[in-house]
Every structure is written in C-alpha cells, then in structure tokens.
C-alpha cells in the first residue's frame, strides 16, 4: 500500500468514526505538539486607559438609563479572546461598575465569587452581603463569596465606582453557573453588628460558637491596608513582583477567596523587575504612580486609574521608572484555581512563597539542648 493509499484509508476511517461519535487519538497529536514548552497564553497583555474607561461609562449611563434596566457595568474584554463568553482572561472577568446617587442595584446571588475594589467611594455608600453592610470608601476591598445575596446602595450625592472581579471563565468552563434573583431590590439588613458573620471574621471571636470558614462578608478598609503597607517601608520585597502583600482570608490565612487571590503591590522608585511567567493570570488596577508592563513583544505604559492584564504563561516584568514616586497596584490573580491541583508553575524559579519568614532574632546564647530544638521549622 502506498503512502497516498494509506492516507486516504485513514481519512475514510476518520470520517466514518465521526459519524458514530468517535475520534482517534492521532487527531489530537498536533495539539500535544503545540504544548511542548507550555501552553500558549490565553489572550494578550493589554491596558485599558482611565480616560477611555471614564468616557465609555459616561456614554453607557446615557445609553442605558436607570439601573432598573440593567447593571451599569462594563467588562474589560481581552482583545485576544473571542466569542460571547470572552472575558478579561480565560478564567476571570473584571470591569468597572458605576452607581449614581440615589440608586439601588437589585439583590441577587450567583455561583460566581466576586470582589469589589472601590476606585471612587463614599462613606455613605455600601454593598449589602448576606444582610451585612460593607461600606465603600476609596480603595476598600469588599468580598462577595459564592452564592451570597448582594445588592449595592448609593444614598450619597456622588457617583460611586468600583472594579468588579469574578471567576466567570472558570465556572463557565465547569458548567457551574447558577443565578438567583432575591425577589426584592434590597435584602434585609442585620440591625446589630454583633449579629453579623463579618464581625466574626476577626482575631477576636466568640468562644461559644464554631468558627465559620466560608461565605464570609469581609471588607478590607484601605486605611488599614495602607497602614500595613507602611509597616514595610523600605522593604523591596520580591525582585519579580516588588513588595506584594496578600489580602489573606482572616479566618484561615488562605487566599482571599477559594478561587481568587488579591494583592496590593508597591514598586519602589526605580524598580525594574526581573522577567518571569506563571501558569496563572492577573489583572491590575493602578492606585498610584505609573510604570511599564514589559513583555517579550512590547512595552505597555500604565498610569493611575488604568487597568492592565497579564495572561497565563506570559513572560513579563514590571517597571517603575520614576525616581521619586512609588507605584501602587491592586492585583487580582487566579492562582488559587491552580494550586489545589499542583498546576501552578513559575519560571525561571519558584517565587510565590519561596522564601522563609524572618528567623527568630534571639536564639539561645548558651544552648542546653541541641541546636534548633523546640523551634518550629519556619523559625529557623
């Protein structure tokens, strides 16, 4: 049999197999070959400019009308992702939402977990999560855990804007998207803070109750985050990410949400990060300063109020070319989606969690027991 005859016979078999809903493994070999060296990034690095975002939101306000028609939210769609399900990355969707003075966004819940990072807040505005008020001041982070009732209220006389971030792509891929309207515009609010779950998400907790580990309506006030950030004054952090602090779950110390982790990053003046890549993706909002996202193919400038995305397995580095002002970023990452399955990879080396915490500065001067006795492993 000639090569041509063999090829024709295989083509005939492939066509027949398709009619009975079968496919030979050899049809997938090309995809496996493409995966040598790792996956192709899903989407491209991209920046959404503050001024363009603000103008689009103004135009949407006129076009859409009151929020009883739909939520005034604009998703940042990655130009490298196609189709009606495209998001900011292949796993996450992020975008800006605006609530005008006096508006209430109706209550509902869904299986997608969500974060709200307030870019323009007001102490009178709040998101209600499972009956608890989470105030929305500038640069606060609010959590809406999976399947928590939530509605947004702006009784102030100013616009309130925040960055939404959801694990939409993951849940779509898993076929696990659920949605349920509450039935009224607002849910019932707990009258006393002492009755709230969020009150128990603290290092002071009731002794007579079991700790609750999930669906926690948590607010991370920016004033407290900034105070913590300032405690690391002068600390450079990682040569790859700068000083990057995680918004840890206050109950178990784990990721912010089971599928999403949030960071605040500070790049000192003159910071020039080392190139690296991860199997995860990230989305960043520029709180302060400016800089560059440098990839193998381009340099993307960013400034205060911009949003930019780094797709999975994209070699990149961050730069702050200012000699006076630090750059501060809020970053949303999907690392927790990968770590439970052992699929979180980094190059050129392990970066996240690779270094030990500071050692005990007062070891015994004249040790009686063997060296290191009674020390936890992470104290040495």
SULLINTA-V445929 format. One record per residue. PHI is phi in degrees with one decimal (999 if undefined). Layout:
phi = (PHI PHI)
This chain:
phi = (999 -77.2 -60.0 -64.2 -63.8 -63.3 -63.8 -64.1 -62.2 -66.1 -61.1 -63.6 -66.2 -58.9 -64.9 -66.8 -59.7 -63.8 -71.1 -112.8 61.8 -129.3 -149.8 -73.7 -56.8 -59.4 -69.7 -97.1 -58.8 -62.0 -69.1 -66.9 -61.4 -64.4 -84.6 -62.8 90.8 114.1 -75.8 -71.4 -56.6 -88.8 92.1 -128.9 -62.8 -158.3 -126.5 -106.4 -78.2 -56.5 -64.2 -69.1 -63.3 -65.4 -64.9 -62.3 -67.4 -61.9 -66.6 -65.2 -61.1 -70.8 -69.4 -83.1 83.6 -62.1 -75.5 -75.6 -84.8 -166.4 -73.2 -84.6 -127.7 -119.1 -83.5 -79.9 -92.9 -68.1 -64.2 -90.9 -113.3 -117.3 99.4 -64.8 -94.9 -62.8 -128.3 -74.3 -129.2 -74.1 -114.5 -128.1 -123.8 -136.8 -174.6 -99.5 -125.7 -119.9 -120.8 -77.4 -55.2 83.6 -87.1 -129.1 -91.4 -58.1 -80.5 -162.2 -149.4 -156.1 -78.1 -74.4 -80.5 -139.6 -119.7 -126.2 -107.6 -77.8 -96.6 -150.2 -113.2 -157.2 -64.4 -88.5 -83.8 -159.1 -106.8 -94.2 -124.1 47.9 82.9 -119.5 -79.9 -114.7 -63.9 -117.4 -99.6 -50.3 66.7 -69.7 -112.0 -120.4 -108.4 -119.9 -62.2 -50.7 63.3 -94.3 -64.2 -153.1 -147.5 -114.7 -130.5 -130.9 -80.3 -80.9 -103.2 -127.6 -64.9 -121.9 -131.9 -145.6 -94.0 -86.0 -139.8 -134.6 -88.6 -62.1 -59.1 -61.6 -69.1 -63.6 -63.9 -85.0 64.9 -125.6 -87.9 -123.5 -144.6 -149.2 -76.0 -73.6 111.8 -135.3 -68.8 -130.3 -86.2 -77.0 -100.4 -64.7 -78.1 -116.2 -61.6 -66.5 -94.9 -93.0 -70.7 -59.1 -62.8 -86.4 -87.2 -150.7 -78.6 -106.5 -134.4 -60.8 -76.0 -89.8 -117.9 -76.8 -65.9 -100.9 -98.9 -133.3 51.1 -99.9 -78.4 -113.2 -121.3 -104.9 -64.5 -62.1 -61.0 -76.7 -61.5 -63.7 -61.5 -66.6 -59.5 -69.3 -64.0 -95.4 -55.4 87.3 -81.5 -78.4 78.1 -85.3 -69.5 -99.9 -110.4 71.8 -78.3 -118.8 -111.9 -85.5 -81.8 -69.9 -60.3 -69.8 -90.3 -115.1 75.0 -82.3 -63.7 -53.1 -134.3 -55.8 -113.2 -135.7 -124.9 -120.0 -124.9 -115.6 -118.7 -123.8 -103.5 -63.5 -53.1 83.3 -61.8 -133.8 -69.5 -80.9 -67.6 -160.9 -148.9 -136.7 -72.9 -93.7 -116.9 -146.8 -130.2 -124.2 -112.1 -86.6 -76.7 -150.9 82.2 -153.9 170.8 -135.5 -102.7 -107.6 -113.9 -65.5 -112.2 -160.0 -117.6 -109.0 -76.0 -138.6 -140.7 -52.6 89.8 -79.5 -122.8 -138.4 -125.6 -120.3 -67.8 -60.1 53.8 -106.3 -68.6 -156.7 -150.6 -107.6 -134.7 -116.9 -89.1 -75.6 -97.3 -132.9 -110.3 -71.7 -103.5 -121.0 -122.2 -100.9 -125.4 -107.4 -133.9 -101.3 -51.0 -62.7 -71.8 -99.6 -63.4 -64.3 -105.1 67.1 -110.3 -90.5 -120.4 -135.2 -134.6 -88.1 -157.9 -66.3 -120.5 -72.1 70.1 -80.7 -100.8 -77.4 -68.1 -54.7 -75.3 -61.3 -79.1 -126.7 -68.9 -62.6 -74.7 -127.4 -63.0 -86.4 -97.3 -60.0 -60.3 85.4 -61.9 69.3 -94.9 -68.1 -57.3 -83.5 -96.1 -80.2)
